[in-house]
């Protein structure tokens, strides 16, 4: 089997993944989201929250309140 014209088996795309930032405080994540970060899907969009914001708003997250309410 041959590779596509781009020279790789991944569709030829070399675009780097955008870095993640906490949707609450703006803290940047280095690389993929750390396991201590929380991922929330609100209105069909994924939002990531750092460990500090996740701990601070744990009850609101567990109560399934949108982050606009915290």
PyMOL Python script that loads the backbone (N, CA, C, O; Angstrom):
from pymol import cmd

cmd.read_pdbstr("""\
ATOM      1  N   UNK A   1       0.838  -1.171   0.000  1.00  0.00           N
ATOM      2  CA  UNK A   1       0.000   0.000   0.000  1.00  0.00           C
ATOM      3  C   UNK A   1       0.889   1.243   0.000  1.00  0.00           C
ATOM      4  O   UNK A   1       1.924   1.269   0.666  1.00  0.00           O
ATOM      5  N   UNK A   2       0.495   2.244  -0.728  1.00  0.00           N
ATOM      6  CA  UNK A   2       1.305   3.453  -0.827  1.00  0.00           C
ATOM      7  C   UNK A   2       0.729   4.572   0.019  1.00  0.00           C
ATOM      8  O   UNK A   2      -0.462   4.585   0.328  1.00  0.00           O
ATOM      9  N   UNK A   3       1.580   5.501   0.385  1.00  0.00           N
ATOM     10  CA  UNK A   3       1.153   6.658   1.167  1.00  0.00           C
ATOM     11  C   UNK A   3       0.581   7.726   0.257  1.00  0.00           C
ATOM     12  O   UNK A   3       0.937   7.772  -0.920  1.00  0.00           O
ATOM     13  N   UNK A   4      -0.299   8.591   0.762  1.00  0.00           N
ATOM     14  CA  UNK A   4      -0.804   9.698  -0.047  1.00  0.00           C
ATOM     15  C   UNK A   4       0.335  10.652  -0.427  1.00  0.00           C
ATOM     16  O   UNK A   4       1.433  10.563   0.121  1.00  0.00           O
ATOM     17  N   UNK A   5       0.073  11.536  -1.340  1.00  0.00           N
ATOM     18  CA  UNK A   5       1.065  12.453  -1.869  1.00  0.00           C
ATOM     19  C   UNK A   5       1.730  13.298  -0.792  1.00  0.00           C
ATOM     20  O   UNK A   5       2.875  13.711  -0.973  1.00  0.00           O
ATOM     21  N   UNK A   6       1.056  13.572   0.323  1.00  0.00           N
ATOM     22  CA  UNK A   6       1.605  14.409   1.386  1.00  0.00           C
ATOM     23  C   UNK A   6       2.828  13.822   2.058  1.00  0.00           C
ATOM     24  O   UNK A   6       3.541  14.540   2.759  1.00  0.00           O
ATOM     25  N   UNK A   7       3.097  12.522   1.865  1.00  0.00           N
ATOM     26  CA  UNK A   7       4.294  11.923   2.432  1.00  0.00           C
ATOM     27  C   UNK A   7       4.086  11.295   3.793  1.00  0.00           C
ATOM     28  O   UNK A   7       5.039  10.770   4.369  1.00  0.00           O
ATOM     29  N   UNK A   8       2.879  11.328   4.330  1.00  0.00           N
ATOM     30  CA  UNK A   8       2.613  10.672   5.604  1.00  0.00           C
ATOM     31  C   UNK A   8       1.283   9.947   5.516  1.00  0.00           C
ATOM     32  O   UNK A   8       0.498  10.174   4.595  1.00  0.00           O
ATOM     33  N   UNK A   9       1.041   9.085   6.468  1.00  0.00           N
ATOM     34  CA  UNK A   9      -0.207   8.334   6.488  1.00  0.00           C
ATOM     35  C   UNK A   9      -1.301   9.059   7.252  1.00  0.00           C
ATOM     36  O   UNK A   9      -2.355   8.474   7.504  1.00  0.00           O
ATOM     37  N   UNK A  10      -1.090  10.295   7.623  1.00  0.00           N
ATOM     38  CA  UNK A  10      -2.056  11.056   8.415  1.00  0.00           C
ATOM     39  C   UNK A  10      -2.717  12.163   7.611  1.00  0.00           C
ATOM     40  O   UNK A  10      -3.065  13.202   8.172  1.00  0.00           O
ATOM     41  N   UNK A  11      -2.895  11.968   6.334  1.00  0.00           N
ATOM     42  CA  UNK A  11      -3.578  12.956   5.514  1.00  0.00           C
ATOM     43  C   UNK A  11      -2.724  14.118   5.088  1.00  0.00           C
ATOM     44  O   UNK A  11      -3.237  15.068   4.497  1.00  0.00           O
ATOM     45  N   UNK A  12      -1.429  14.078   5.367  1.00  0.00           N
ATOM     46  CA  UNK A  12      -0.538  15.136   4.924  1.00  0.00           C
ATOM     47  C   UNK A  12      -0.601  16.401   5.766  1.00  0.00           C
ATOM     48  O   UNK A  12       0.085  17.371   5.445  1.00  0.00           O
ATOM     49  N   UNK A  13      -1.382  16.429   6.808  1.00  0.00           N
ATOM     50  CA  UNK A  13      -1.512  17.625   7.633  1.00  0.00           C
ATOM     51  C   UNK A  13      -0.396  17.659   8.667  1.00  0.00           C
ATOM     52  O   UNK A  13      -0.183  16.691   9.396  1.00  0.00           O
ATOM     53  N   UNK A  14       0.311  18.779   8.723  1.00  0.00           N
ATOM     54  CA  UNK A  14       1.360  18.933   9.729  1.00  0.00           C
ATOM     55  C   UNK A  14       0.988  20.005  10.743  1.00  0.00           C
ATOM     56  O   UNK A  14       1.833  20.445  11.523  1.00  0.00           O
ATOM     57  N   UNK A  15      -0.276  20.428  10.733  1.00  0.00           N
ATOM     58  CA  UNK A  15      -0.717  21.480  11.649  1.00  0.00           C
ATOM     59  C   UNK A  15      -0.616  20.985  13.089  1.00  0.00           C
ATOM     60  O   UNK A  15      -0.981  19.850  13.395  1.00  0.00           O
ATOM     61  N   UNK A  16      -0.126  21.837  13.950  1.00  0.00           N
ATOM     62  CA  UNK A  16       0.007  21.506  15.356  1.00  0.00           C
ATOM     63  C   UNK A  16      -1.302  21.782  16.070  1.00  0.00           C
ATOM     64  O   UNK A  16      -2.033  22.706  15.712  1.00  0.00           O
ATOM     65  N   UNK A  17      -1.593  20.979  17.080  1.00  0.00           N
ATOM     66  CA  UNK A  17      -2.802  21.154  17.878  1.00  0.00           C
ATOM     67  C   UNK A  17      -2.745  22.474  18.632  1.00  0.00           C
ATOM     68  O   UNK A  17      -1.696  22.819  19.175  1.00  0.00           O
ATOM     69  N   UNK A  18      -3.852  23.228  18.682  1.00  0.00           N
ATOM     70  CA  UNK A  18      -3.821  24.477  19.447  1.00  0.00           C
ATOM     71  C   UNK A  18      -3.662  24.169  20.940  1.00  0.00           C
ATOM     72  O   UNK A  18      -4.199  23.178  21.435  1.00  0.00           O
ATOM     73  N   UNK A  19      -2.932  25.012  21.638  1.00  0.00           N
ATOM     74  CA  UNK A  19      -2.737  24.782  23.062  1.00  0.00           C
ATOM     75  C   UNK A  19      -4.021  25.085  23.817  1.00  0.00           C
ATOM     76  O   UNK A  19      -4.808  25.941  23.414  1.00  0.00           O
ATOM     77  N   UNK A  20      -4.218  24.374  24.913  1.00  0.00           N
ATOM     78  CA  UNK A  20      -5.423  24.543  25.716  1.00  0.00           C
ATOM     79  C   UNK A  20      -5.194  25.552  26.820  1.00  0.00           C
ATOM     80  O   UNK A  20      -4.096  25.651  27.370  1.00  0.00           O
ATOM     81  N   UNK A  21      -6.234  26.299  27.141  1.00  0.00           N
ATOM     82  CA  UNK A  21      -6.202  27.212  28.280  1.00  0.00           C
ATOM     83  C   UNK A  21      -7.457  26.969  29.098  1.00  0.00           C
ATOM     84  O   UNK A  21      -8.485  26.551  28.566  1.00  0.00           O
ATOM     85  N   UNK A  22      -7.367  27.229  30.381  1.00  0.00           N
ATOM     86  CA  UNK A  22      -8.513  27.084  31.265  1.00  0.00           C
ATOM     87  C   UNK A  22      -9.591  28.079  30.842  1.00  0.00           C
ATOM     88  O   UNK A  22      -9.313  29.264  30.657  1.00  0.00           O
ATOM     89  N   UNK A  23     -10.812  27.595  30.693  1.00  0.00           N
ATOM     90  CA  UNK A  23     -11.913  28.455  30.258  1.00  0.00           C
ATOM     91  C   UNK A  23     -12.318  29.439  31.350  1.00  0.00           C
ATOM     92  O   UNK A  23     -13.035  30.401  31.071  1.00  0.00           O
ATOM     93  N   UNK A  24     -11.884  29.225  32.559  1.00  0.00           N
ATOM     94  CA  UNK A  24     -12.252  30.099  33.678  1.00  0.00           C
ATOM     95  C   UNK A  24     -11.186  31.170  33.955  1.00  0.00           C
ATOM     96  O   UNK A  24     -11.494  32.361  34.006  1.00  0.00           O
ATOM     97  N   UNK A  25      -9.926  30.733  34.133  1.00  0.00           N
ATOM     98  CA  UNK A  25      -8.883  31.682  34.556  1.00  0.00           C
ATOM     99  C   UNK A  25      -7.825  31.943  33.487  1.00  0.00           C
ATOM    100  O   UNK A  25      -7.029  32.871  33.631  1.00  0.00           O
ATOM    101  N   UNK A  26      -7.799  31.146  32.420  1.00  0.00           N
ATOM    102  CA  UNK A  26      -6.848  31.369  31.348  1.00  0.00           C
ATOM    103  C   UNK A  26      -5.490  30.715  31.530  1.00  0.00           C
ATOM    104  O   UNK A  26      -4.574  30.990  30.755  1.00  0.00           O
ATOM    105  N   UNK A  27      -5.330  29.859  32.531  1.00  0.00           N
ATOM    106  CA  UNK A  27      -4.066  29.156  32.738  1.00  0.00           C
ATOM    107  C   UNK A  27      -3.801  28.230  31.553  1.00  0.00           C
ATOM    108  O   UNK A  27      -4.674  27.438  31.195  1.00  0.00           O
ATOM    109  N   UNK A  28      -2.620  28.307  30.935  1.00  0.00           N
ATOM    110  CA  UNK A  28      -2.329  27.431  29.789  1.00  0.00           C
ATOM    111  C   UNK A  28      -1.936  26.023  30.228  1.00  0.00           C
ATOM    112  O   UNK A  28      -1.311  25.835  31.272  1.00  0.00           O
ATOM    113  N   UNK A  29      -2.314  25.037  29.410  1.00  0.00           N
ATOM    114  CA  UNK A  29      -1.898  23.651  29.642  1.00  0.00           C
ATOM    115  C   UNK A  29      -0.700  23.376  28.758  1.00  0.00           C
ATOM    116  O   UNK A  29      -0.674  23.797  27.602  1.00  0.00           O
ATOM    117  N   UNK A  30       0.279  22.687  29.276  1.00  0.00           N
ATOM    118  CA  UNK A  30       1.449  22.322  28.493  1.00  0.00           C
ATOM    119  C   UNK A  30       1.194  20.953  27.878  1.00  0.00           C
ATOM    120  O   UNK A  30       1.144  19.949  28.589  1.00  0.00           O
ATOM    121  N   UNK A  31       1.035  20.912  26.562  1.00  0.00           N
ATOM    122  CA  UNK A  31       0.765  19.650  25.873  1.00  0.00           C
ATOM    123  C   UNK A  31      -0.704  19.282  25.992  1.00  0.00           C
ATOM    124  O   UNK A  31      -1.566  20.159  26.040  1.00  0.00           O
ATOM    125  N   UNK A  32      -0.994  17.974  26.039  1.00  0.00           N
ATOM    126  CA  UNK A  32      -2.394  17.553  26.160  1.00  0.00           C
ATOM    127  C   UNK A  32      -2.940  17.941  27.534  1.00  0.00           C
ATOM    128  O   UNK A  32      -2.162  18.190  28.455  1.00  0.00           O
ATOM    129  N   UNK A  33      -4.260  17.994  27.685  1.00  0.00           N
ATOM    130  CA  UNK A  33      -4.800  18.378  28.998  1.00  0.00           C
ATOM    131  C   UNK A  33      -4.352  17.405  30.084  1.00  0.00           C
ATOM    132  O   UNK A  33      -4.493  16.193  29.919  1.00  0.00           O
ATOM    133  N   UNK A  34      -3.816  17.915  31.189  1.00  0.00           N
ATOM    134  CA  UNK A  34      -3.393  17.040  32.286  1.00  0.00           C
ATOM    135  C   UNK A  34      -4.590  16.265  32.843  1.00  0.00           C
ATOM    136  O   UNK A  34      -5.726  16.728  32.744  1.00  0.00           O
ATOM    137  N   UNK A  35      -4.344  15.089  33.427  1.00  0.00           N
ATOM    138  CA  UNK A  35      -5.454  14.292  33.969  1.00  0.00           C
ATOM    139  C   UNK A  35      -6.193  14.979  35.115  1.00  0.00           C
ATOM    140  O   UNK A  35      -7.304  14.573  35.459  1.00  0.00           O
ATOM    141  N   UNK A  36      -5.601  16.006  35.707  1.00  0.00           N
ATOM    142  CA  UNK A  36      -6.268  16.707  36.808  1.00  0.00           C
ATOM    143  C   UNK A  36      -7.216  17.796  36.305  1.00  0.00           C
ATOM    144  O   UNK A  36      -7.965  18.369  37.097  1.00  0.00           O
ATOM    145  N   UNK A  37      -7.197  18.090  35.010  1.00  0.00           N
ATOM    146  CA  UNK A  37      -8.100  19.091  34.443  1.00  0.00           C
ATOM    147  C   UNK A  37      -9.463  18.466  34.187  1.00  0.00           C
ATOM    148  O   UNK A  37      -9.565  17.256  33.988  1.00  0.00           O
ATOM    149  N   UNK A  38     -10.507  19.285  34.190  1.00  0.00           N
ATOM    150  CA  UNK A  38     -11.871  18.836  33.945  1.00  0.00           C
ATOM    151  C   UNK A  38     -12.308  19.282  32.563  1.00  0.00           C
ATOM    152  O   UNK A  38     -12.061  20.418  32.157  1.00  0.00           O
ATOM    153  N   UNK A  39     -12.961  18.376  31.844  1.00  0.00           N
ATOM    154  CA  UNK A  39     -13.518  18.703  30.530  1.00  0.00           C
ATOM    155  C   UNK A  39     -15.032  18.746  30.673  1.00  0.00           C
ATOM    156  O   UNK A  39     -15.640  17.809  31.191  1.00  0.00           O
ATOM    157  N   UNK A  40     -15.631  19.820  30.219  1.00  0.00           N
ATOM    158  CA  UNK A  40     -17.077  20.000  30.289  1.00  0.00           C
ATOM    159  C   UNK A  40     -17.592  20.314  28.890  1.00  0.00           C
ATOM    160  O   UNK A  40     -16.970  21.078  28.153  1.00  0.00           O
ATOM    161  N   UNK A  41     -18.727  19.724  28.527  1.00  0.00           N
ATOM    162  CA  UNK A  41     -19.357  20.032  27.245  1.00  0.00           C
ATOM    163  C   UNK A  41     -20.562  20.906  27.537  1.00  0.00           C
ATOM    164  O   UNK A  41     -21.530  20.466  28.157  1.00  0.00           O
ATOM    165  N   UNK A  42     -20.493  22.145  27.086  1.00  0.00           N
ATOM    166  CA  UNK A  42     -21.563  23.109  27.308  1.00  0.00           C
ATOM    167  C   UNK A  42     -22.032  23.648  25.964  1.00  0.00           C
ATOM    168  O   UNK A  42     -21.239  24.206  25.205  1.00  0.00           O
ATOM    169  N   UNK A  43     -23.303  23.486  25.669  1.00  0.00           N
ATOM    170  CA  UNK A  43     -23.877  23.930  24.397  1.00  0.00           C
ATOM    171  C   UNK A  43     -23.116  23.354  23.204  1.00  0.00           C
ATOM    172  O   UNK A  43     -22.928  24.035  22.196  1.00  0.00           O
ATOM    173  N   UNK A  44     -22.680  22.104  23.322  1.00  0.00           N
ATOM    174  CA  UNK A  44     -21.999  21.419  22.239  1.00  0.00           C
ATOM    175  C   UNK A  44     -20.525  21.739  22.091  1.00  0.00           C
ATOM    176  O   UNK A  44     -19.884  21.211  21.182  1.00  0.00           O
ATOM    177  N   UNK A  45     -19.961  22.578  22.941  1.00  0.00           N
ATOM    178  CA  UNK A  45     -18.548  22.940  22.855  1.00  0.00           C
ATOM    179  C   UNK A  45     -17.800  22.423  24.087  1.00  0.00           C
ATOM    180  O   UNK A  45     -18.291  22.523  25.211  1.00  0.00           O
ATOM    181  N   UNK A  46     -16.608  21.868  23.857  1.00  0.00           N
ATOM    182  CA  UNK A  46     -15.790  21.398  24.977  1.00  0.00           C
ATOM    183  C   UNK A  46     -15.099  22.570  25.640  1.00  0.00           C
ATOM    184  O   UNK A  46     -14.553  23.448  24.972  1.00  0.00           O
ATOM    185  N   UNK A  47     -15.131  22.572  26.963  1.00  0.00           N
ATOM    186  CA  UNK A  47     -14.433  23.597  27.753  1.00  0.00           C
ATOM    187  C   UNK A  47     -13.594  22.864  28.774  1.00  0.00           C
ATOM    188  O   UNK A  47     -14.058  21.915  29.405  1.00  0.00           O
ATOM    189  N   UNK A  48     -12.349  23.308  28.939  1.00  0.00           N
ATOM    190  CA  UNK A  48     -11.432  22.691  29.889  1.00  0.00           C
ATOM    191  C   UNK A  48     -11.190  23.639  31.049  1.00  0.00           C
ATOM    192  O   UNK A  48     -11.079  24.851  30.867  1.00  0.00           O
ATOM    193  N   UNK A  49     -11.109  23.061  32.264  1.00  0.00           N
ATOM    194  CA  UNK A  49     -10.875  23.840  33.477  1.00  0.00           C
ATOM    195  C   UNK A  49      -9.669  23.263  34.217  1.00  0.00           C
ATOM    196  O   UNK A  49      -9.559  22.049  34.385  1.00  0.00           O
ATOM    197  N   UNK A  50      -8.769  24.141  34.656  1.00  0.00           N
ATOM    198  CA  UNK A  50      -7.562  23.708  35.364  1.00  0.00           C
ATOM    199  C   UNK A  50      -7.938  23.072  36.700  1.00  0.00           C
ATOM    200  O   UNK A  50      -9.079  23.169  37.152  1.00  0.00           O
ATOM    201  N   UNK A  51      -6.958  22.423  37.319  1.00  0.00           N
ATOM    202  CA  UNK A  51      -7.242  21.738  38.581  1.00  0.00           C
ATOM    203  C   UNK A  51      -7.675  22.695  39.680  1.00  0.00           C
ATOM    204  O   UNK A  51      -8.524  22.344  40.499  1.00  0.00           O
ATOM    205  N   UNK A  52      -7.101  23.914  39.717  1.00  0.00           N
ATOM    206  CA  UNK A  52      -7.486  24.881  40.750  1.00  0.00           C
ATOM    207  C   UNK A  52      -8.950  25.294  40.589  1.00  0.00           C
ATOM    208  O   UNK A  52      -9.705  25.294  41.562  1.00  0.00           O
ATOM    209  N   UNK A  53      -9.353  25.648  39.363  1.00  0.00           N
ATOM    210  CA  UNK A  53     -10.737  26.056  39.121  1.00  0.00           C
ATOM    211  C   UNK A  53     -11.697  24.881  39.304  1.00  0.00           C
ATOM    212  O   UNK A  53     -12.816  25.061  39.784  1.00  0.00           O
ATOM    213  N   UNK A  54     -11.261  23.680  38.921  1.00  0.00           N
ATOM    214  CA  UNK A  54     -12.093  22.494  39.098  1.00  0.00           C
ATOM    215  C   UNK A  54     -12.386  22.243  40.569  1.00  0.00           C
ATOM    216  O   UNK A  54     -13.523  21.955  40.942  1.00  0.00           O
ATOM    217  N   UNK A  55     -11.339  22.355  41.417  1.00  0.00           N
ATOM    218  CA  UNK A  55     -11.544  22.148  42.859  1.00  0.00           C
ATOM    219  C   UNK A  55     -12.414  23.241  43.457  1.00  0.00           C
ATOM    220  O   UNK A  55     -13.277  22.973  44.293  1.00  0.00           O
ATOM    221  N   UNK A  56     -12.182  24.475  43.021  1.00  0.00           N
ATOM    222  CA  UNK A  56     -12.914  25.611  43.575  1.00  0.00           C
ATOM    223  C   UNK A  56     -14.419  25.537  43.259  1.00  0.00           C
ATOM    224  O   UNK A  56     -15.245  25.974  44.060  1.00  0.00           O
ATOM    225  N   UNK A  57     -14.759  24.990  42.111  1.00  0.00           N
ATOM    226  CA  UNK A  57     -16.165  24.958  41.682  1.00  0.00           C
ATOM    227  C   UNK A  57     -16.713  23.537  41.568  1.00  0.00           C
ATOM    228  O   UNK A  57     -17.604  23.272  40.762  1.00  0.00           O
ATOM    229  N   UNK A  58     -16.175  22.629  42.377  1.00  0.00           N
ATOM    230  CA  UNK A  58     -16.553  21.219  42.311  1.00  0.00           C
ATOM    231  C   UNK A  58     -18.054  20.989  42.488  1.00  0.00           C
ATOM    232  O   UNK A  58     -18.649  20.220  41.732  1.00  0.00           O
ATOM    233  N   UNK A  59     -18.663  21.630  43.454  1.00  0.00           N
ATOM    234  CA  UNK A  59     -20.093  21.415  43.695  1.00  0.00           C
ATOM    235  C   UNK A  59     -20.945  21.887  42.525  1.00  0.00           C
ATOM    236  O   UNK A  59     -21.948  21.254  42.196  1.00  0.00           O
ATOM    237  N   UNK A  60     -20.566  22.974  41.903  1.00  0.00           N
ATOM    238  CA  UNK A  60     -21.301  23.469  40.736  1.00  0.00           C
ATOM    239  C   UNK A  60     -21.136  22.528  39.553  1.00  0.00           C
ATOM    240  O   UNK A  60     -22.077  22.305  38.792  1.00  0.00           O
ATOM    241  N   UNK A  61     -19.918  21.971  39.398  1.00  0.00           N
ATOM    242  CA  UNK A  61     -19.675  21.022  38.309  1.00  0.00           C
ATOM    243  C   UNK A  61     -20.499  19.758  38.532  1.00  0.00           C
ATOM    244  O   UNK A  61     -21.144  19.266  37.607  1.00  0.00           O
ATOM    245  N   UNK A  62     -20.480  19.232  39.754  1.00  0.00           N
ATOM    246  CA  UNK A  62     -21.251  18.030  40.053  1.00  0.00           C
ATOM    247  C   UNK A  62     -22.747  18.271  39.927  1.00  0.00           C
ATOM    248  O   UNK A  62     -23.492  17.351  39.588  1.00  0.00           O
ATOM    249  N   UNK A  63     -23.202  19.496  40.193  1.00  0.00           N
ATOM    250  CA  UNK A  63     -24.610  19.844  40.048  1.00  0.00           C
ATOM    251  C   UNK A  63     -24.992  20.125  38.599  1.00  0.00           C
ATOM    252  O   UNK A  63     -26.138  20.466  38.305  1.00  0.00           O
ATOM    253  N   UNK A  64     -24.022  19.978  37.697  1.00  0.00           N
ATOM    254  CA  UNK A  64     -24.214  20.171  36.254  1.00  0.00           C
ATOM    255  C   UNK A  64     -24.669  21.580  35.885  1.00  0.00           C
ATOM    256  O   UNK A  64     -25.424  21.775  34.932  1.00  0.00           O
ATOM    257  N   UNK A  65     -24.202  22.550  36.651  1.00  0.00           N
ATOM    258  CA  UNK A  65     -24.496  23.938  36.306  1.00  0.00           C
ATOM    259  C   UNK A  65     -23.528  24.397  35.230  1.00  0.00           C
ATOM    260  O   UNK A  65     -22.342  24.077  35.300  1.00  0.00           O
ATOM    261  N   UNK A  66     -23.997  25.132  34.246  1.00  0.00           N
ATOM    262  CA  UNK A  66     -23.106  25.701  33.243  1.00  0.00           C
ATOM    263  C   UNK A  66     -22.146  26.658  33.939  1.00  0.00           C
ATOM    264  O   UNK A  66     -22.489  27.261  34.956  1.00  0.00           O
ATOM    265  N   UNK A  67     -20.946  26.795  33.389  1.00  0.00           N
ATOM    266  CA  UNK A  67     -19.930  27.637  34.022  1.00  0.00           C
ATOM    267  C   UNK A  67     -20.350  29.092  34.111  1.00  0.00           C
ATOM    268  O   UNK A  67     -19.793  29.834  34.920  1.00  0.00           O
ATOM    269  N   UNK A  68     -21.307  29.525  33.311  1.00  0.00           N
ATOM    270  CA  UNK A  68     -21.798  30.905  33.405  1.00  0.00           C
ATOM    271  C   UNK A  68     -22.451  31.158  34.768  1.00  0.00           C
ATOM    272  O   UNK A  68     -22.518  32.306  35.208  1.00  0.00           O
ATOM    273  N   UNK A  69     -22.930  30.118  35.437  1.00  0.00           N
ATOM    274  CA  UNK A  69     -23.582  30.261  36.745  1.00  0.00           C
ATOM    275  C   UNK A  69     -22.611  30.306  37.902  1.00  0.00           C
ATOM    276  O   UNK A  69     -22.992  30.719  38.997  1.00  0.00           O
ATOM    277  N   UNK A  70     -21.337  29.885  37.697  1.00  0.00           N
ATOM    278  CA  UNK A  70     -20.409  29.936  38.801  1.00  0.00           C
ATOM    279  C   UNK A  70     -19.799  31.275  38.875  1.00  0.00           C
ATOM    280  O   UNK A  70     -18.973  31.529  39.752  1.00  0.00           O
TER     281      UNK A  70
END
""", "prot")
cmd.dss("prot")
cmd.show_as("cartoon", "prot")
cmd.util.cbc("prot")
cmd.orient("prot")
